[in-house]
Amino acid sequence: MKTTDFHRIRRFRVFGGFLDGTDIEFSDGLNCLIGPRGAGKSSILELIRFALDVMPGREGDLLRRRIDNIVRANLQGGRVELEIETKDGMIYTITRTLDGEPIVLDSDDKPISLRGSRLIPVDVYSQNQIENIAETPHYQLDLMDKFAEAELIGIGVSLEMLEGDVQGNTGQIIPLLQQQSRLAEQIKERPLIEERLRAFAKTGGADAAQINKSHSLKALRDRESQTAAAAAEAVKTQAQQIKKLKGGLSGELPALFGNDLLEGPNGELLANGLKKLRIVAEEADHFLEEAVGRLRTAYDGLKPLQESLSQAHAGQEIEFRKLIEKHKETQAQSVERTKLEKRRNELLAMERQLSEVKRQLLDLEKQRANLMTQLSDCRDERFTARMRVAQMLNDQLNPMISVEVRQFGQRENYRLFVERALANAGVKKQLVGSRVAMNVTPSELYELVRTKSSKEIGDRCQLNENQAAAVLAEMSKPENLYELETVGMDDTPSIQLNDGGSYKDSASLSTGQKCTAILPILLFESANPLLIDQPEDNLDNGFVFETVVKTIRKVCGSRQLIFVTHNPNIPVLGDASRVIVMQSNGQNASLRASGDVDGCKEHIVSLLEGGEEAFKKRMHRYDY
């Protein structure tokens, strides 16, 4: 098997749409797409991006929507096909239509499954995207992350799992906290009941001890009845819950595997899958039925206990009534005293329940503390990986370019969360949310809320007393407090250009300077194919020659480059190994010519130099 140091796109084909019939073979080094405007050059890059499923930025970004529109307008009902070769020498074909996911075929044209991974990583940058990167922190972060992609993907998976575990933990804690609050409020009644019962215990004269003991035994009988009844109800409830599960999977299968599917071209495959699922569903139903049967047996087994208790209680109750009837002075109090003892039993049961809730909360809080430690470590690991990337870039690009990363610098999600929490607090949520997010981190605010430090919240966040009180009140709500503890803040990069001896952030630079700051990072050595639409945009020819062309010549032996360009310096001085000349009749674009620089010299002169006459006049004017 042949192996190389980098991945490459070997062939691009389109069937249908504006580029119907286009068939382009790319070389390993520098490939330049040239042609008049509207000849489909940019569309080729975007269709390659579409086929490899590497859309930029975040869902909803304007750039992503623009690219999606370009793909739809050009591909229409057609299909794009790529032939790629990995650095391990494996060859695959990727084909995709507008309404489907990429289909990958091996060298024998047999479909294979990617299981959510990409065959080759590729870096694609649309026209003006370089300027967008300079202005947008999360684009810069995406750019930096490419240099540690495998490591950061792994960290990202771990973060996603941990964040899911924390959310699940929160989902268990919140209802228990609510239950704890309800139980704690209800058992406040017990001291008053105990006091009234103590008063009753002092009555009865010489027989008070006997009467008190009889009342205690009556209260115990009530607890015994409650326990037996509660146990039976618990068994019954669990049996009912399990019974509801029975037949669930079996009932869904007919709707999932319709007859039209089973009678289709892949019906045999689906039928085999359905057969296996039915066996599993039957086995599951059998186990569920067995569990229900055992619970029924247990439920029936409690009936003799309840009947025996009832008989025993009946005889004991008669003896109790005889005793009370002997003491006329306590007979009138007996009903009230019995009622109070029954209520005390209920409160005692609530106390036991409260104790169990507290135990569960303690376990969940310990679990949460462990998860939060892992989450913090994972976020630190991500930051460390990004710091290594920044250091690597600085080692190569200083003093012209400086790259920094600030941990948790992106506070937009945090600010929006605070605003949502303050929606009904009666304060200006945007103002308060901005000041909170600007002045304290989520973990700092979490501690201030936990310690009820309203004044410090006001002082540190520049809030008045009413605003600080509103923040404390709303953030103290369990659902907000636990979300606050985990609210995500991504790291923030800063790419700076040395301008006259001082570094300036890329977002504040002129358009040309923005490209000057970002382009050298894009041209870094990598195994990934690099596709850029007009890398010369907004750059003077001096920079194109001194930086862009020289970097191209340095990396094109170890990285495939595919550029759309209108600048002759790039294919000619960059010594392009393949020049692809596109043309259009207004209805369709097509390949006009393809070859090396010498083979496409006439097209380069005509399209990029303005024609032979213009080229000669410039040469004469410059006296070269």
VEXGU-957541 format. One record per residue (C-alpha): residue number from 1; x, y, z. Coordinates in steps of 0.05 Angstrom, whole numbers, plus 5000, padded with zeros to 4 digits. Example, Ala and Ser with C-alpha at 12.3 -4.5 7.8 and 13.67 -1.06 7.14 Angstrom:
<pts>
[pt 1; [5246; 4910; 5156]] [pt 2; [5273; 4979; 5143]] 
</pts>
This chain:
<pts>
[pt 1; [5000; 5000; 5000]] [pt 2; [5028; 5068; 4980]] [pt 3; [5033; 5119; 5036]] [pt 4; [5046; 5193; 5034]] [pt 5; [5052; 5249; 5084]] [pt 6; [4986; 5284; 5067]] [pt 7; [4915; 5273; 5044]] [pt 8; [4892; 5295; 4975]] [pt 9; [4830; 5306; 4932]] [pt 10; [4844; 5269; 4867]] [pt 11; [4782; 5282; 4825]] [pt 12; [4719; 5325; 4825]] [pt 13; [4658; 5310; 4783]] [pt 14; [4588; 5339; 4778]] [pt 15; [4526; 5307; 4748]] [pt 16; [4470; 5358; 4737]] [pt 17; [4462; 5431; 4756]] [pt 18; [4503; 5490; 4735]] [pt 19; [4568; 5450; 4732]] [pt 20; [4538; 5389; 4697]] [pt 21; [4592; 5347; 4664]] [pt 22; [4650; 5381; 4699]] [pt 23; [4707; 5331; 4710]] [pt 24; [4771; 5358; 4742]] [pt 25; [4833; 5321; 4763]] [pt 26; [4875; 5355; 4816]] [pt 27; [4950; 5347; 4826]] [pt 28; [4986; 5338; 4892]] [pt 29; [5016; 5407; 4897]] [pt 30; [4988; 5476; 4879]] [pt 31; [4924; 5476; 4838]] [pt 32; [4896; 5542; 4812]] [pt 33; [4825; 5552; 4788]] [pt 34; [4822; 5611; 4740]] [pt 35; [4770; 5639; 4693]] [pt 36; [4723; 5698; 4684]] [pt 37; [4674; 5715; 4740]] [pt 38; [4612; 5672; 4740]] [pt 39; [4650; 5612; 4711]] [pt 40; [4636; 5568; 4772]] [pt 41; [4704; 5571; 4806]] [pt 42; [4678; 5588; 4875]] [pt 43; [4621; 5538; 4867]] [pt 44; [4672; 5483; 4857]] [pt 45; [4704; 5497; 4925]] [pt 46; [4636; 5501; 4959]] [pt 47; [4613; 5436; 4928]] [pt 48; [4677; 5402; 4951]] [pt 49; [4663; 5429; 5021]] [pt 50; [4591; 5403; 5016]] [pt 51; [4612; 5334; 4993]] [pt 52; [4661; 5328; 5052]] [pt 53; [4609; 5358; 5100]] [pt 54; [4656; 5410; 5130]] [pt 55; [4610; 5471; 5138]] [pt 56; [4642; 5530; 5175]] [pt 57; [4625; 5563; 5240]] [pt 58; [4562; 5551; 5281]] [pt 59; [4491; 5532; 5262]] [pt 60; [4456; 5595; 5237]] [pt 61; [4519; 5634; 5219]] [pt 62; [4508; 5680; 5159]] [pt 63; [4569; 5649; 5124]] [pt 64; [4540; 5579; 5132]] [pt 65; [4473; 5602; 5103]] [pt 66; [4507; 5636; 5045]] [pt 67; [4547; 5573; 5028]] [pt 68; [4484; 5531; 5033]] [pt 69; [4449; 5577; 4983]] [pt 70; [4508; 5572; 4935]] [pt 71; [4507; 5496; 4938]] [pt 72; [4431; 5494; 4927]] [pt 73; [4433; 5543; 4868]] [pt 74; [4490; 5506; 4833]] [pt 75; [4476; 5433; 4847]] [pt 76; [4400; 5437; 4839]] [pt 77; [4377; 5365; 4829]] [pt 78; [4446; 5340; 4812]] [pt 79; [4502; 5303; 4847]] [pt 80; [4574; 5318; 4866]] [pt 81; [4627; 5264; 4868]] [pt 82; [4698; 5266; 4897]] [pt 83; [4754; 5216; 4893]] [pt 84; [4801; 5224; 4952]] [pt 85; [4864; 5190; 4976]] [pt 86; [4884; 5188; 5049]] [pt 87; [4956; 5196; 5072]] [pt 88; [4955; 5121; 5084]] [pt 89; [4944; 5109; 5010]] [pt 90; [4870; 5088; 5016]] [pt 91; [4826; 5111; 4959]] [pt 92; [4752; 5127; 4968]] [pt 93; [4696; 5159; 4928]] [pt 94; [4647; 5206; 4962]] [pt 95; [4582; 5223; 4929]] [pt 96; [4527; 5269; 4954]] [pt 97; [4461; 5300; 4932]] [pt 98; [4424; 5359; 4962]] [pt 99; [4375; 5316; 5000]] [pt 100; [4423; 5264; 5027]] [pt 101; [4483; 5251; 5070]] [pt 102; [4551; 5235; 5038]] [pt 103; [4557; 5163; 5012]] [pt 104; [4627; 5134; 5015]] [pt 105; [4651; 5078; 4969]] [pt 106; [4716; 5040; 4976]] [pt 107; [4763; 5025; 4918]] [pt 108; [4718; 4967; 4898]] [pt 109; [4657; 5014; 4895]] [pt 110; [4627; 4982; 4957]] [pt 111; [4592; 5028; 5007]] [pt 112; [4626; 5034; 5074]] [pt 113; [4603; 5065; 5140]] [pt 114; [4640; 5124; 5170]] [pt 115; [4603; 5120; 5237]] [pt 116; [4602; 5195; 5244]] [pt 117; [4676; 5207; 5227]] [pt 118; [4707; 5242; 5167]] [pt 119; [4752; 5204; 5119]] [pt 120; [4800; 5262; 5111]] [pt 121; [4803; 5329; 5146]] [pt 122; [4803; 5388; 5098]] [pt 123; [4810; 5463; 5107]] [pt 124; [4763; 5504; 5063]] [pt 125; [4758; 5580; 5064]] [pt 126; [4706; 5617; 5023]] [pt 127; [4714; 5686; 4992]] [pt 128; [4718; 5739; 5047]] [pt 129; [4720; 5685; 5100]] [pt 130; [4790; 5705; 5119]] [pt 131; [4764; 5774; 5138]] [pt 132; [4707; 5741; 5177]] [pt 133; [4758; 5700; 5216]] [pt 134; [4795; 5763; 5235]] [pt 135; [4731; 5794; 5262]] [pt 136; [4699; 5735; 5296]] [pt 137; [4728; 5701; 5359]] [pt 138; [4694; 5634; 5349]] [pt 139; [4720; 5630; 5277]] [pt 140; [4790; 5643; 5304]] [pt 141; [4780; 5588; 5356]] [pt 142; [4757; 5539; 5301]] [pt 143; [4820; 5558; 5261]] [pt 144; [4866; 5545; 5320]] [pt 145; [4830; 5480; 5339]] [pt 146; [4848; 5450; 5272]] [pt 147; [4921; 5446; 5295]] [pt 148; [4901; 5399; 5352]] [pt 149; [4838; 5371; 5320]] [pt 150; [4843; 5298; 5342]] [pt 151; [4860; 5316; 5414]] [pt 152; [4806; 5369; 5419]] [pt 153; [4753; 5324; 5389]] [pt 154; [4767; 5273; 5443]] [pt 155; [4764; 5327; 5497]] [pt 156; [4700; 5354; 5467]] [pt 157; [4668; 5285; 5471]] [pt 158; [4688; 5279; 5544]] [pt 159; [4661; 5349; 5558]] [pt 160; [4595; 5333; 5525]] [pt 161; [4587; 5269; 5566]] [pt 162; [4606; 5303; 5631]] [pt 163; [4558; 5361; 5618]] [pt 164; [4503; 5310; 5604]] [pt 165; [4520; 5274; 5669]] [pt 166; [4517; 5340; 5707]] [pt 167; [4450; 5357; 5677]] [pt 168; [4424; 5289; 5696]] [pt 169; [4450; 5300; 5767]] [pt 170; [4414; 5367; 5769]] [pt 171; [4351; 5334; 5745]] [pt 172; [4354; 5287; 5805]] [pt 173; [4372; 5340; 5856]] [pt 174; [4320; 5393; 5840]] [pt 175; [4257; 5350; 5855]] [pt 176; [4290; 5323; 5918]] [pt 177; [4304; 5394; 5942]] [pt 178; [4232; 5412; 5930]] [pt 179; [4210; 5349; 5967]] [pt 180; [4257; 5365; 6024]] [pt 181; [4228; 5435; 6029]] [pt 182; [4157; 5409; 6031]] [pt 183; [4172; 5357; 6084]] [pt 184; [4212; 5405; 6127]] [pt 185; [4154; 5454; 6126]] [pt 186; [4103; 5401; 6146]] [pt 187; [4142; 5371; 6204]] [pt 188; [4146; 5439; 6237]] [pt 189; [4077; 5420; 6264]] [pt 190; [4105; 5363; 6307]] [pt 191; [4130; 5404; 6368]] [pt 192; [4060; 5433; 6378]] [pt 193; [4029; 5364; 6374]] [pt 194; [4080; 5335; 6422]] [pt 195; [4065; 5391; 6471]] [pt 196; [3990; 5377; 6469]] [pt 197; [4002; 5302; 6477]] [pt 198; [4045; 5315; 6538]] [pt 199; [3988; 5355; 6568]] [pt 200; [3941; 5296; 6557]] [pt 201; [3992; 5249; 6588]] [pt 202; [3988; 5287; 6654]] [pt 203; [3913; 5271; 6661]] [pt 204; [3883; 5206; 6687]] [pt 205; [3901; 5210; 6760]] [pt 206; [3929; 5147; 6792]] [pt 207; [3917; 5107; 6727]] [pt 208; [3954; 5158; 6683]] [pt 209; [4012; 5111; 6670]] [pt 210; [3966; 5055; 6647]] [pt 211; [3925; 5102; 6603]] [pt 212; [3988; 5133; 6572]] [pt 213; [4016; 5064; 6556]] [pt 214; [3950; 5043; 6524]] [pt 215; [3950; 5106; 6480]] [pt 216; [4022; 5092; 6461]] [pt 217; [4004; 5021; 6440]] [pt 218; [3944; 5048; 6400]] [pt 219; [3991; 5096; 6364]] [pt 220; [4038; 5038; 6350]] [pt 221; [3981; 4997; 6321]] [pt 222; [3965; 5055; 6275]] [pt 223; [4038; 5056; 6251]] [pt 224; [4037; 4981; 6240]] [pt 225; [3975; 4987; 6197]] [pt 226; [4006; 5045; 6158]] [pt 227; [4070; 5006; 6146]] [pt 228; [4034; 4944; 6120]] [pt 229; [3989; 4986; 6076]] [pt 230; [4047; 5027; 6049]] [pt 231; [4088; 4965; 6034]] [pt 232; [4029; 4935; 5995]] [pt 233; [4020; 5000; 5957]] [pt 234; [4094; 5003; 5939]] [pt 235; [4093; 4932; 5912]] [pt 236; [4029; 4946; 5873]] [pt 237; [4056; 5011; 5843]] [pt 238; [4120; 4978; 5819]] [pt 239; [4081; 4921; 5788]] [pt 240; [4037; 4971; 5751]] [pt 241; [4097; 5009; 5726]] [pt 242; [4131; 4946; 5699]] [pt 243; [4066; 4922; 5669]] [pt 244; [4062; 4986; 5628]] [pt 245; [4129; 4970; 5596]] [pt 246; [4106; 4902; 5572]] [pt 247; [4092; 4900; 5497]] [pt 248; [4122; 4969; 5486]] [pt 249; [4175; 4949; 5437]] [pt 250; [4132; 4895; 5404]] [pt 251; [4078; 4947; 5393]] [pt 252; [4125; 4996; 5359]] [pt 253; [4157; 4948; 5310]] [pt 254; [4099; 4941; 5260]] [pt 255; [4096; 5017; 5251]] [pt 256; [4172; 5021; 5243]] [pt 257; [4177; 4964; 5193]] [pt 258; [4120; 4977; 5145]] [pt 259; [4100; 4927; 5091]] [pt 260; [4125; 4975; 5037]] [pt 261; [4194; 4972; 5067]] [pt 262; [4193; 4896; 5076]] [pt 263; [4171; 4887; 5004]] [pt 264; [4224; 4936; 4977]] [pt 265; [4293; 4921; 4948]] [pt 266; [4324; 4917; 5017]] [pt 267; [4265; 4880; 5048]] [pt 268; [4305; 4818; 5065]] [pt 269; [4356; 4858; 5105]] [pt 270; [4301; 4894; 5142]] [pt 271; [4262; 4829; 5154]] [pt 272; [4324; 4797; 5186]] [pt 273; [4332; 4858; 5231]] [pt 274; [4258; 4856; 5249]] [pt 275; [4261; 4782; 5265]] [pt 276; [4319; 4793; 5315]] [pt 277; [4283; 4852; 5347]] [pt 278; [4219; 4811; 5356]] [pt 279; [4258; 4756; 5391]] [pt 280; [4289; 4808; 5438]] [pt 281; [4221; 4840; 5449]] [pt 282; [4190; 4773; 5467]] [pt 283; [4246; 4757; 5515]] [pt 284; [4240; 4826; 5548]] [pt 285; [4164; 4817; 5555]] [pt 286; [4176; 4748; 5586]] [pt 287; [4223; 4777; 5638]] [pt 288; [4175; 4835; 5652]] [pt 289; [4117; 4787; 5661]] [pt 290; [4159; 4744; 5708]] [pt 291; [4176; 4806; 5749]] [pt 292; [4103; 4826; 5752]] [pt 293; [4085; 4755; 5774]] [pt 294; [4135; 4757; 5831]] [pt 295; [4109; 4824; 5854]] [pt 296; [4037; 4798; 5852]] [pt 297; [4059; 4740; 5895]] [pt 298; [4091; 4788; 5944]] [pt 299; [4029; 4832; 5943]] [pt 300; [3984; 4772; 5957]] [pt 301; [4033; 4750; 6012]] [pt 302; [4021; 4816; 6048]] [pt 303; [3946; 4803; 6054]] [pt 304; [3952; 4751; 6109]] [pt 305; [3998; 4798; 6147]] [pt 306; [3947; 4854; 6141]] [pt 307; [3890; 4808; 6161]] [pt 308; [3929; 4781; 6221]] [pt 309; [3947; 4852; 6242]] [pt 310; [3874; 4872; 6234]] [pt 311; [3851; 4814; 6279]] [pt 312; [3905; 4828; 6331]] [pt 313; [3889; 4902; 6330]] [pt 314; [3814; 4889; 6338]] [pt 315; [3825; 4851; 6403]] [pt 316; [3875; 4902; 6428]] [pt 317; [3828; 4958; 6410]] [pt 318; [3771; 4927; 6451]] [pt 319; [3817; 4923; 6512]] [pt 320; [3837; 4996; 6500]] [pt 321; [3764; 5019; 6498]] [pt 322; [3747; 4980; 6561]] [pt 323; [3803; 5016; 6597]] [pt 324; [3782; 5085; 6572]] [pt 325; [3709; 5071; 6591]] [pt 326; [3731; 5059; 6664]] [pt 327; [3758; 5129; 6667]] [pt 328; [3702; 5176; 6650]] [pt 329; [3745; 5237; 6660]] [pt 330; [3792; 5217; 6602]] [pt 331; [3740; 5187; 6557]] [pt 332; [3722; 5254; 6526]] [pt 333; [3796; 5269; 6512]] [pt 334; [3809; 5201; 6481]] [pt 335; [3782; 5219; 6412]] [pt 336; [3824; 5282; 6408]] [pt 337; [3885; 5248; 6436]] [pt 338; [3879; 5190; 6386]] [pt 339; [3873; 5240; 6329]] [pt 340; [3936; 5276; 6352]] [pt 341; [3975; 5211; 6359]] [pt 342; [3955; 5191; 6289]] [pt 343; [3979; 5258; 6263]] [pt 344; [4044; 5249; 6301]] [pt 345; [4053; 5181; 6267]] [pt 346; [4044; 5214; 6200]] [pt 347; [4096; 5267; 6218]] [pt 348; [4144; 5214; 6243]] [pt 349; [4137; 5179; 6176]] [pt 350; [4152; 5246; 6142]] [pt 351; [4214; 5254; 6185]] [pt 352; [4239; 5185; 6164]] [pt 353; [4224; 5204; 6092]] [pt 354; [4261; 5270; 6101]] [pt 355; [4321; 5234; 6129]] [pt 356; [4322; 5188; 6068]] [pt 357; [4316; 5249; 6021]] [pt 358; [4374; 5282; 6057]] [pt 359; [4415; 5219; 6049]] [pt 360; [4400; 5216; 5974]] [pt 361; [4417; 5290; 5967]] [pt 362; [4483; 5280; 6003]] [pt 363; [4501; 5223; 5955]] [pt 364; [4481; 5265; 5895]] [pt 365; [4521; 5325; 5920]] [pt 366; [4582; 5281; 5928]] [pt 367; [4571; 5254; 5858]] [pt 368; [4563; 5325; 5833]] [pt 369; [4627; 5349; 5866]] [pt 370; [4664; 5293; 5832]] [pt 371; [4632; 5310; 5765]] [pt 372; [4648; 5383; 5773]] [pt 373; [4721; 5367; 5787]] [pt 374; [4724; 5324; 5724]] [pt 375; [4689; 5379; 5684]] [pt 376; [4738; 5431; 5709]] [pt 377; [4798; 5386; 5694]] [pt 378; [4770; 5373; 5624]] [pt 379; [4761; 5447; 5610]] [pt 380; [4832; 5460; 5635]] [pt 381; [4857; 5404; 5589]] [pt 382; [4823; 5438; 5530]] [pt 383; [4854; 5505; 5548]] [pt 384; [4923; 5473; 5555]] [pt 385; [4917; 5442; 5486]] [pt 386; [4898; 5510; 5457]] [pt 387; [4956; 5543; 5493]] [pt 388; [5003; 5494; 5460]] [pt 389; [4974; 5512; 5392]] [pt 390; [4983; 5587; 5407]] [pt 391; [5056; 5575; 5428]] [pt 392; [5070; 5535; 5365]] [pt 393; [5040; 5590; 5321]] [pt 394; [5080; 5643; 5358]] [pt 395; [5144; 5604; 5350]] [pt 396; [5134; 5604; 5275]] [pt 397; [5101; 5671; 5262]] [pt 398; [5132; 5720; 5312]] [pt 399; [5147; 5777; 5308]] [pt 400; [5097; 5791; 5252]] [pt 401; [5038; 5756; 5286]] [pt 402; [5022; 5742; 5359]] [pt 403; [4969; 5692; 5382]] [pt 404; [4940; 5689; 5452]] [pt 405; [4884; 5649; 5485]] [pt 406; [4846; 5672; 5547]] [pt 407; [4810; 5618; 5586]] [pt 408; [4735; 5627; 5594]] [pt 409; [4738; 5694; 5557]] [pt 410; [4673; 5681; 5519]] [pt 411; [4619; 5704; 5566]] [pt 412; [4560; 5712; 5519]] [pt 413; [4524; 5648; 5542]] [pt 414; [4535; 5668; 5614]] [pt 415; [4506; 5738; 5603]] [pt 416; [4445; 5710; 5567]] [pt 417; [4434; 5660; 5624]] [pt 418; [4434; 5716; 5676]] [pt 419; [4386; 5756; 5633]] [pt 420; [4338; 5697; 5629]] [pt 421; [4341; 5687; 5704]] [pt 422; [4324; 5761; 5715]] [pt 423; [4266; 5762; 5665]] [pt 424; [4213; 5773; 5719]] [pt 425; [4257; 5806; 5773]] [pt 426; [4234; 5878; 5760]] [pt 427; [4303; 5904; 5739]] [pt 428; [4335; 5922; 5673]] [pt 429; [4359; 5852; 5656]] [pt 430; [4405; 5872; 5598]] [pt 431; [4442; 5923; 5641]] [pt 432; [4447; 5879; 5702]] [pt 433; [4464; 5817; 5661]] [pt 434; [4521; 5853; 5626]] [pt 435; [4551; 5880; 5690]] [pt 436; [4547; 5813; 5725]] [pt 437; [4579; 5775; 5666]] [pt 438; [4633; 5828; 5659]] [pt 439; [4654; 5831; 5732]] [pt 440; [4648; 5761; 5762]] [pt 441; [4656; 5691; 5735]] [pt 442; [4600; 5640; 5743]] [pt 443; [4638; 5604; 5798]] [pt 444; [4650; 5670; 5835]] [pt 445; [4576; 5688; 5830]] [pt 446; [4557; 5618; 5852]] [pt 447; [4597; 5627; 5917]] [pt 448; [4569; 5697; 5929]] [pt 449; [4498; 5670; 5922]] [pt 450; [4512; 5609; 5966]] [pt 451; [4538; 5656; 6021]] [pt 452; [4481; 5706; 6012]] [pt 453; [4531; 5762; 5999]] [pt 454; [4483; 5813; 5969]] [pt 455; [4528; 5873; 5986]] [pt 456; [4589; 5842; 5954]] [pt 457; [4548; 5825; 5892]] [pt 458; [4529; 5898; 5888]] [pt 459; [4599; 5924; 5899]] [pt 460; [4634; 5877; 5851]] [pt 461; [4582; 5882; 5796]] [pt 462; [4569; 5957; 5803]] [pt 463; [4496; 5946; 5820]] [pt 464; [4450; 5984; 5867]] [pt 465; [4418; 5952; 5927]] [pt 466; [4354; 5933; 5891]] [pt 467; [4391; 5903; 5832]] [pt 468; [4438; 5863; 5876]] [pt 469; [4379; 5836; 5917]] [pt 470; [4344; 5815; 5853]] [pt 471; [4407; 5777; 5829]] [pt 472; [4413; 5742; 5896]] [pt 473; [4339; 5724; 5899]] [pt 474; [4335; 5696; 5828]] [pt 475; [4401; 5660; 5829]] [pt 476; [4384; 5628; 5896]] [pt 477; [4329; 5588; 5862]] [pt 478; [4355; 5517; 5857]] [pt 479; [4343; 5510; 5782]] [pt 480; [4384; 5574; 5770]] [pt 481; [4438; 5561; 5822]] [pt 482; [4455; 5492; 5794]] [pt 483; [4456; 5517; 5722]] [pt 484; [4500; 5576; 5744]] [pt 485; [4550; 5526; 5771]] [pt 486; [4559; 5493; 5703]] [pt 487; [4544; 5549; 5653]] [pt 488; [4594; 5542; 5595]] [pt 489; [4644; 5595; 5577]] [pt 490; [4690; 5579; 5519]] [pt 491; [4761; 5604; 5512]] [pt 492; [4774; 5667; 5473]] [pt 493; [4832; 5674; 5423]] [pt 494; [4866; 5738; 5402]] [pt 495; [4905; 5743; 5337]] [pt 496; [4947; 5806; 5333]] [pt 497; [4988; 5837; 5277]] [pt 498; [5053; 5875; 5289]] [pt 499; [5038; 5944; 5260]] [pt 500; [5096; 5992; 5266]] [pt 501; [5124; 5958; 5328]] [pt 502; [5059; 5950; 5367]] [pt 503; [5010; 5892; 5364]] [pt 504; [4939; 5906; 5344]] [pt 505; [4880; 5859; 5350]] [pt 506; [4858; 5831; 5282]] [pt 507; [4786; 5857; 5291]] [pt 508; [4811; 5929; 5293]] [pt 509; [4855; 5925; 5231]] [pt 510; [4841; 5948; 5160]] [pt 511; [4814; 5897; 5112]] [pt 512; [4882; 5885; 5081]] [pt 513; [4916; 5879; 5149]] [pt 514; [4863; 5829; 5171]] [pt 515; [4882; 5783; 5114]] [pt 516; [4955; 5795; 5128]] [pt 517; [4944; 5771; 5200]] [pt 518; [4903; 5709; 5184]] [pt 519; [4930; 5682; 5118]] [pt 520; [4998; 5659; 5144]] [pt 521; [4962; 5615; 5195]] [pt 522; [4920; 5583; 5140]] [pt 523; [4982; 5568; 5100]] [pt 524; [5016; 5530; 5157]] [pt 525; [5043; 5462; 5140]] [pt 526; [4990; 5408; 5149]] [pt 527; [4968; 5341; 5121]] [pt 528; [4900; 5371; 5105]] [pt 529; [4884; 5396; 5035]] [pt 530; [4877; 5472; 5036]] [pt 531; [4823; 5505; 4993]] [pt 532; [4819; 5581; 4991]] [pt 533; [4775; 5625; 4947]] [pt 534; [4819; 5684; 4925]] [pt 535; [4873; 5685; 4979]] [pt 536; [4900; 5749; 4948]] [pt 537; [4836; 5788; 4965]] [pt 538; [4853; 5856; 4996]] [pt 539; [4928; 5842; 4995]] [pt 540; [4980; 5883; 4957]] [pt 541; [5023; 5846; 4906]] [pt 542; [5085; 5857; 4949]] [pt 543; [5055; 5816; 5006]] [pt 544; [5027; 5765; 4957]] [pt 545; [5098; 5754; 4930]] [pt 546; [5138; 5761; 4994]] [pt 547; [5092; 5720; 5039]] [pt 548; [5038; 5682; 5001]] [pt 549; [5079; 5658; 4942]] [pt 550; [5140; 5641; 4983]] [pt 551; [5098; 5602; 5033]] [pt 552; [5063; 5565; 4977]] [pt 553; [5130; 5544; 4947]] [pt 554; [5151; 5521; 5017]] [pt 555; [5090; 5478; 5033]] [pt 556; [5064; 5454; 4966]] [pt 557; [5111; 5394; 4966]] [pt 558; [5079; 5369; 5030]] [pt 559; [5008; 5394; 5025]] [pt 560; [4955; 5397; 4971]] [pt 561; [4932; 5468; 4955]] [pt 562; [4871; 5486; 4914]] [pt 563; [4862; 5561; 4903]] [pt 564; [4812; 5603; 4864]] [pt 565; [4852; 5663; 4841]] [pt 566; [4853; 5724; 4796]] [pt 567; [4925; 5741; 4812]] [pt 568; [4978; 5716; 4762]] [pt 569; [5032; 5716; 4816]] [pt 570; [5001; 5657; 4851]] [pt 571; [5000; 5606; 4794]] [pt 572; [5062; 5633; 4758]] [pt 573; [5109; 5649; 4814]] [pt 574; [5079; 5595; 4858]] [pt 575; [5096; 5546; 4802]] [pt 576; [5027; 5514; 4801]] [pt 577; [5029; 5441; 4781]] [pt 578; [4958; 5445; 4755]] [pt 579; [4919; 5504; 4726]] [pt 580; [4845; 5492; 4716]] [pt 581; [4812; 5541; 4668]] [pt 582; [4736; 5548; 4675]] [pt 583; [4687; 5581; 4627]] [pt 584; [4611; 5594; 4625]] [pt 585; [4558; 5608; 4572]] [pt 586; [4512; 5638; 4625]] [pt 587; [4472; 5575; 4632]] [pt 588; [4526; 5524; 4648]] [pt 589; [4598; 5525; 4669]] [pt 590; [4650; 5478; 4641]] [pt 591; [4723; 5461; 4640]] [pt 592; [4759; 5498; 4584]] [pt 593; [4830; 5475; 4595]] [pt 594; [4875; 5442; 4645]] [pt 595; [4951; 5434; 4651]] [pt 596; [5013; 5463; 4681]] [pt 597; [5032; 5537; 4678]] [pt 598; [5067; 5531; 4611]] [pt 599; [5010; 5491; 4580]] [pt 600; [4959; 5543; 4603]] [pt 601; [5003; 5605; 4590]] [pt 602; [4956; 5637; 4540]] [pt 603; [4897; 5631; 4587]] [pt 604; [4937; 5660; 4645]] [pt 605; [4960; 5719; 4604]] [pt 606; [4890; 5730; 4576]] [pt 607; [4851; 5722; 4641]] [pt 608; [4900; 5745; 4695]] [pt 609; [4946; 5794; 4659]] [pt 610; [4892; 5829; 4618]] [pt 611; [4917; 5801; 4552]] [pt 612; [4983; 5798; 4515]] [pt 613; [4981; 5871; 4494]] [pt 614; [4969; 5895; 4565]] [pt 615; [5026; 5851; 4590]] [pt 616; [5074; 5878; 4538]] [pt 617; [5055; 5950; 4552]] [pt 618; [5068; 5942; 4626]] [pt 619; [5135; 5910; 4611]] [pt 620; [5153; 5969; 4566]] [pt 621; [5128; 6021; 4616]] [pt 622; [5168; 5990; 4673]] [pt 623; [5229; 5985; 4627]] [pt 624; [5241; 5913; 4647]] 
</pts>
